[in-house]
Every structure is written in structure tokens, then in C-alpha cells.
């Protein structure tokens, strides 16, 4: 079952807190009102949007929204420039749960690659230093972001089999970086964490847990952005040392055209945008036919 939760908090006062329940379909046998299974473990997906929504319509619009976010975050060094997503896993048994997410280890590293080393739009998938966030720091984030109304989350009740798959994945993922002290965790928007050694961006890390449980897959495409980046806008080691300055990106009013651009003149890029995930949760919460579509009942 799925519990979808939305908090509206303004100036520290709680305006509304809604819980919705949804039964899960088991082997195509219909939608029970309250399914039973072994274990009632919790998977919680938290999402924080960027302060300015990223406009993916063109290189020009994307870099403009990037600059706007830099300006909005100039006095907030602990904010997430691109938005953020992280995950909590609580067990019904004795196994200790997790609360963690992937982030860049040094936020200034990405800025340096764009401004000083002229990576251009290669930064979207560039391999940079990352780390897994701790329970302690994320509990503070939950408290902080819920108070200013910039936190959405979905709670899913999962069975023991799904729990085991998720824990096995996480333990292997964590061990890989702990055993390789030379590089540490790899962070990048083009990574898929279920590929061994590939690392993850924050949203892909979260989606991998849902994917392991076969959960909410119908929503993945609504969260995903797909673009074809012209090679001339890709710099650094990803394009033979090409240097791309921000002003050059701002000149481009469209992405590559697959029909006309040949000879590998572009790179396809996909990413799950935390702001789209955030908006999807709110849209679902506000949907007038949520009871019918998701067999949801308020609690």
C-alpha cells in the first residue's frame, strides 16, 4: 500500500497534514482494500525542489534557470542548488533501517568545472566526488525543509521480500565505496546506481529503490527529463578538452535534432528532476479523483 503525505507548514504552524492509503495489486488479482503480507516495512521517498524550477526546453533556458538558482542560493550555502531526493527504509523486524541520500561531497567542485575548466553541459553527467548522507544530517534537513514548506514525501508499505532486495542493494552499494578509499563515492547525473561501480545522482539513487520493488514505475517517465546535447556544448575530458563557456551555451536556442545531426554530433542525456518529482506528489495529492484512480482513502 502507498501512503502519500503532504505537509503544508507556514511560519512554523501546521495548516494541513493528509495521509492517503492505496492497496497494491498482487499478481493481477485486483485491488484489495487492505492487502495483507508478511512484514510492514516502510520505504519513504523525500523530495526537495530547486528554488527556481529548471527550464529544460533549450540550452539557453537551462543555463538561465541555473544562474537564477545560483542567485537565489547565494546566502544559503547549505541549500541544494539542483533540488534533492533521499530515502528512508524502516523495518518491522530487528534490522536497523537507513536514512540516506547521495550528494556531491564538495559543492564548489561542480562550479569550478563549469566556470574555471569550462566543462559546459558535460557537467550534467560529469563524474565528481560524492558521499552518502548520514541519518543525523538528514533528520535536520527534514525538520528544516518541512518548516518552510519545501518538502514532499511518499510513504510506501513494503513486504519483507522487497525490503531484502533494497537492503542487499544498499549494502553492496555502500560497501563498494567504503572499500575503495582512493576515489570515494562517485556522483553524477548520468549514472545509474544499479550498475556496479557507476555511482549515482541523488534522484537516480532514490528511483533505484522504487525500481527494485517494482513501485511507482508508471511515474518514472513523468519525473524524467530527456535531452540531446550538441557536442559543441560538451567540454573537458568528455570532448577532447573542448572548452565551453556559459555565454556560448546561452546562444543556443534548441537541443540537437536527431534527424539532422549525424556523426555522433550529440549526446543523449536522461535525468530524474527532483522538482518534477515534487510537483508530481503535489499534483497527485490535489487530484479530485484520487480515490478512484488509486483506491485511496484518507486516514
N, C-alpha and C positions, 0 to 999 in steps of 0.2 A: 504494500500500500504506500501511497505517497502522501506526505503531509506538506502542504505548501504554505509557507508562513510569510506574512508581510508585516513589518513594523513601520508605523508612522510615529516618529518622535520629533517634537519641535520644542526647542528650548528646554529640553530635559523632561517634558511632560508627555506621557503616552496617550496618543489620540486614538489608536485602534490596534488591536492585535488579533489577527484572524488565523485560525487553523482550519485546513481543509483536508479531508481524507479521500483517498481513492483506492479502490480494490485493484489488484493486479490480475491479469489474465493468466490462467495456468493451463498450458498445453492446449490452447484454443477452446477450452471448455466453458467459456463465458466469463462474466464479470461478477464474482461474488461480492456481496455487500461487505463482508469482513472475513477475508481468507485466513485460514489457519496453516501454520507451518512451524517447523522446529526453529526456535530462536527468534527473538525480536530485536535484532541488532539495528543500529541507526547509521545511515550514511547521510551526512549533511553537507550540502554544497553552498558555500558562501560566495557572494559576488559583490564587488565594489566597482562602480562605473568610473570612467575618467571624468574629470571635472568639465571638460569640453568633449562632446561626442566627436569621434574621429570620422571624417568625411572621406570615404574610400572611393569616391567617384572618379578621381583623377590624381596623378602625382601632385599637381598644383594644390588641389583641395586637401589632400592628405598632409602635405607639409605645412599648409596654413593652419590646420587644426592642431598639428604638433606644436607649432610656435605658440598658439593660443594657450595650450596646456602648460607649456613652459612658463608663460607669463602668469597664469593662474596659480602655479605652484611655486613661484619664486620665493615666497616666505614660508613655505610648508615643505621642508626638506624630507619629511617622513612620509609624504603622500606618494601614491602610486601614479606615476605620470601616464601610464597606459591603462589604468584600471587594474583590477586584480581579482583572482579567484583562488580559493583554497578549500580544503576538505577536512571534515571531521568524521571519524569512524569510531562508534561506541559499541561495545559488545555486551551481550546479555550474560555471558559467562565470566570466567575469571581473567581472560586475556585482557591486557591493558589496551585501551583504544589509542587512537592517534588524532592529533590536530596539527596539520602541517600544510605547507604550500611551497611552490618553487618561486624564487625571486632572484634577481641579479644580486650578486654579492657586493658589487661596487657600482652604484648608480651612475657615478661620474664616468665609468668606463665607456658606456654607450655614447654619452655626449662627446667624449674625446674622439671616438671613432668617426662620428659624424662631422664634427667641427674641425678637428685638427688633422685627422687622417683621411677625411673625405671619402668615407665608405659609401655615401649616397644611400640609396634604398636597400643596399645589401645589409644595412643594419637590421632590417626586419627579420632576417633569418640568421644573422651573424652568430658565431659561436663565442659566447662571452662567459665570464665566471659567474657561477650561480651557487645557491645554497638552499637547503631545506629550512624553512622557518620553524621555530620551536613553538610548543604549546603556550608557553608563558607569554611570548610576544604577540601571538595571535589572539589570545584571550583579551589582551589590552586593546588590540585593533577592533575586535568585535564590540567591545564596550564603547570605544571612541566613535566608530563609524555609525553605530546604531543611534547614538545620541544626536548626530547631525543628519539623520535620515538618509545616509548614503550606503546602506547595507541591505541586501536582499538575500534570502536563503530558502532552500528547499530541503525538507527532511524526508528521507525515504526509509521505510522499514524493510530490512532485507533479511533473507534466511541465512542459515549457517553456511550453506554451500557458497553463496555469493560472498559472504564475509571471508571465507577461507581463500577464495580466489584473490580478493582485494588485498588481504594481508600478505599473501605469498608474493604478489606483485610488488607491494611496497617494500617488504623486507629485502627482496632481491635488488630493487632499485636503490635503496638506501645503502646496502652493503657494497654495491659496485663503486660508489663514490667514497665511502669510508675506507675501502681497501686500496684506493688509488689516490694517495695523498699528493701526488705530483701535479695533478690537474684540478682536483676537486670536482664538484658537480658542474655539469655543462648546462648553460641556459641559452635558449634561442627560440625564436618564434617559428622556425621551420622544423623543429624536432618533434618526433612522436615517441613518447617515453616507453611505449611497449616494445620498441625496437632496442635491443640490448646495446647499452653504451651510448645511446643517442642523446640523452638528456631530455629537457622539456622546457617549454614556456609555462607560465602559470596556468593558463586556461586548458592547454592540452593535458597537463598533469591531472587536472580535475576531471576532464572528459574521459580520460583513460579509466578512471574508477567506474564511471557510468557504463562505459563500453564493456568492461569486464563483467558487469552484472546484467547486461542487456537492457539497461534502463534509459528511458527518455531518448532513445536513438532517433525518434521522429523529429526531435527538436534540434539535432545537431546541425542540420543544414540552415536552420534559422539563425544559429549562432555564428555560422562560418562565413568568412569573407574570402573570396577568390579573386585574384588579380593576376594579370600577366605583365610583369615589369620589363620594360625595354632594357636591353643590355647596356645601353649608354648611360643608364641611371644607376648601374650597379658598379661599385668601386672596390678598392682594396684588393686583397688576395683572391677575391671571388671573381675578378675580371682582369687578371694580368696587371694589377697595380693601377688600374684606371682611377683617376681622381674625379670625384663628382661633388660639386659644391651645391649648397642649398639653392642658390639663385638659379642654377641650371635645372633643378627639379621643378622650381616654380614656373618655369617656362612651358612645361609640358601639360597640356590640357586633356590628355587621354592616355589610357593604357595601350599596350601593344595590341595590334589586331592580328589574331591567329591566322586569318585568311590571307593577309598580305605580307606579314613579317615572316621571313623564311631564314634558313641557315642558322637556327638557334639564336635568333635576334632578341629573344625574350626568355625570361624565367617565370614559370608558373609558381604562384605562392598562395598558400592557404593558411588561415589562422582563425581561431575562435576568439571573437572580440568580447571581452568581459562586459562591455556596455550593452551589447546586443543580448547577452545572457541576462543581464539585469532587467532590461526592458521586456524581455520575454516573460520573466517571472511576474512582473507587474501587470503585463497585458493579460496573462492567464488569470491572475487574481481578480482582475476587474471584469473578466468575461461574463456576460449575463447568462450564458448557457453552460457555465462550468459544471453544473450538476449533471446535465445531460451528457456532455462530452466526456467527462471524466468520472462520472458516477460519484461525484464529490458531495460530502455532507459536512456542514460546519460542526466543529466540536466546541 
